[in-house]
Amino acid sequence: MSALRRKMTTSQPNGASLCWLLIPEQWAVEVWVPAGEAADVRQRMAPTNQIVGSPLFPGLLIDLQEVWAV
């Protein structure tokens, strides 16, 4: 898991405005957003069955039930 989180911290300096880290064992999602010059901000949602696209992707809704079923 720590390797995935390290990867997330490199995505945003390279231009990603929003990152989602799925944690299937816990039915959890970490939402990462840049915090300017400070460290990235992450919010954990658990358990959750969906991802909402936030203001960056209005109307986007991803159903995770099939993902968790695998």
N, C-alpha and C positions, 0 to 999 in steps of 0.2 A: 504494500500500500504506500509506503514512503516513497518508492520510486515513481509511482503514479502522481503523487502530490508534487514531487520535484519537477516532473514533466509539466504539470499544470502551471507552476511558477515561471516556466520558460515560455509558455504559450502567449501570455499577455504582453510581455515586452516585445514580442514579435508581431503584435498587432491584433491579437484576439481581444474582443470587447467583452466576451462572455464565455465561460467554460463550464461544462457540467461533468462531474466525476460520478459515475454510477458505481454503487457498492452493492452488488446483488445479494451477498450473504446477509445484509441487513435491510434490504429493500430501501436503501437510502440514496440520496443524491446530495452532493456538495455543489453548490452554485458559487463559482468564483467570478468576481468582478474586480477590475483594476481600481486601486485606491490612490492613483496619482503617484507621487514619489514614495509614499509609504508602502508597506507590505500589502499584498493582495488581500481582499476581504472575501471571506467565504462564509456561506450560510449553509447549514446542514438541515435537510428535510428528511425525516425518518419517522415512521414508515410512510412512504408515499407511492401512489400508483400513477402519478402523472407529473410531467414537467410543463410549466407554463412559460411561454417565450419571453416574458417580461416586456418592458417598453421597447427594447431593441427589436423584438420580433412580435409585434402585435398580432393576436389571433392564433399564434402557434401554440398547439397543445399536443404533447406527445404522451400517448397512453403506454405505460410501462408494464402492464399486466402480462403481455406476451414475453417481454424481456425477462421478467422475474420468473416466468414459468419454465425457462430453459434450464 
